[in-house]
């Protein structure tokens, strides 16, 4: 097999201008590359805030009433 044909094909496929064009058109924007953004999370504070909202909004009462009604309905409809 003629090696000059292989070299000319590889030069055509991997031509520097073609590689440069591919790198420019498929480049990732620099704004999305920075993955080292520091997140200041306060997990305990978020949990406390969610719990206080759960209590203040009346969802806790609804939860306990639903548990009680579900238990009563289950006990009335079960065989045994």
C-alpha positions in Angstrom: 0.0 0.0 0.0 1.2 3.4 -0.9 2.1 5.4 2.3 2.0 8.7 0.5 -1.7 8.3 -0.1 -2.2 7.6 3.6 -0.2 10.7 4.5 -2.1 12.9 2.1 -5.4 11.7 3.4 -4.4 12.2 7.0 -3.0 15.7 6.1 -6.4 16.5 4.5 -8.4 15.2 7.3 -6.3 16.6 10.1 -5.3 19.8 8.4 -4.5 22.5 10.9 -7.0 25.0 9.6 -9.7 22.3 9.8 -8.8 21.4 13.3 -8.7 25.1 14.3 -12.1 25.6 12.7 -13.5 22.6 14.6 -12.1 23.9 17.9 -13.6 27.3 17.4 -17.1 26.1 16.3 -17.4 23.5 19.0 -15.7 25.4 21.8 -17.5 25.6 25.1 -18.3 29.1 26.2 -16.0 30.3 28.9 -18.9 31.2 31.2 -19.9 27.6 31.5 -16.5 26.2 32.0 -16.1 27.6 35.5 -17.4 24.8 37.6 -15.7 25.9 40.8 -18.4 28.3 41.9 -18.7 28.3 45.7 -22.1 27.6 47.0 -22.8 28.9 50.5 -25.4 26.5 51.7 -26.9 26.6 55.1 -28.6 23.2 55.2 -29.7 23.4 58.8 -31.0 26.9 58.3 -33.0 25.8 55.2 -34.4 22.8 57.1 -35.4 25.1 60.0 -37.1 27.5 57.7 -39.0 24.7 55.9 -40.1 23.2 59.2 -41.3 26.6 60.5 -43.3 27.1 57.3 -44.7 23.5 57.6 -46.0 24.4 61.1 -47.1 28.0 60.4 -49.0 27.1 57.3 -51.2 24.5 59.0 -49.7 21.6 57.0 -48.8 19.8 60.2 -52.4 19.8 61.4 -53.5 18.5 58.0 -50.9 15.7 58.1 -52.0 14.5 61.6 -55.7 14.7 60.7 -55.0 12.7 57.5 -53.1 10.1 59.5 -56.0 9.8 62.0 -58.7 9.6 59.4 -56.6 7.1 57.3 -56.2 4.9 60.4 -59.9 5.0 61.2 -60.9 4.2 57.6 -58.4 1.4 57.4 -59.6 -0.1 60.6 -63.3 0.1 59.5 -62.6 -1.5 56.1 -60.2 -4.2 57.0 -61.2 -7.9 57.6 -59.5 -9.1 60.7 
